[in-house]
Amino acid sequence: MITHLIGKLIEKNQSYLIIDCHGIGYYIHISSYTYSSLLEKKEGKKIHIYTYLFIKENQHVLYGFFDKIERKIFSCLISVNGIGPNSAVILLSSLTPYEIEKSIYQEDIETFNRVKGIGIKTAKRIIIELKDKISKVFFPKKKTGKNNVKENFPNIIKKEALSALNVLGFSPKESNKVLDEILEKHPEFSVETLIKESLKKIAKS
């Protein structure tokens, strides 16, 4: 199993990356989430990507992820009956990993149903098959009730936003302060919205 790659970025596209590792070029399928998270990475620069090698019959396909959380969500999704790797990538391109977790916890069928190719039956299956699995992976010491989701989710969103801001070159201390100020007023913000609002706030300071 190839778990990660560190090499030179040769080509970047919304649906794939090509990375050169010691003269070997790897073609890696990615989601829009990973692509947007790697916007600052220029071709020719060193890159680190987490991977999942999907093997089926004579097919060997490599999928890449910005972080371990996205890879874990991908792994959970393809374990659901009727969800293949392509559908999992579509889900991760339409929703962030944290939005997927949140929707599973809150049994939000409508959010999944809005994703192209995901019908109501498939949405229900995702929730039924993954709710316990997600809770054990991401909140092993917490109860899985809806109130706990509301209490814990801002912290998870903040962690991802903080990581993204650090990659962009902002100091953890400054980023942490800005994120706390925004989340205090808007705990419902998604990762993308939180990052955008943080950048606006930092630019004004």
Number of C-alpha atoms within 10 A of each C-alpha: 9 11 14 15 16 14 20 20 21 18 14 18 12 15 14 19 21 19 27 20 14 9 9 10 15 16 17 20 22 25 27 20 21 22 21 14 17 18 11 10 16 14 14 13 11 15 17 16 20 18 22 20 16 16 11 8 5 6 9 9 14 19 25 25 25 19 17 14 16 21 20 16 22 22 15 18 23 18 16 17 11 12 18 14 17 14 18 20 22 17 26 25 20 19 20 20 23 20 18 22 21 17 20 24 21 17 18 15 20 13 16 25 16 14 17 11 12 20 15 14 10 18 21 19 17 26 22 14 16 20 18 13 13 20 19 14 13 13 14 11 9 12 12 17 11 12 10 13 18 15 10 12 18 20 14 13 23 23 14 19 23 25 14 18 20 16 14 15 9 16 12 13 10 13 23 18 11 18 22 16 12 17 16 10 9 12 17 14 16 18 22 17 12 23 22 12 16 23 17 11 15 12 8 7 5
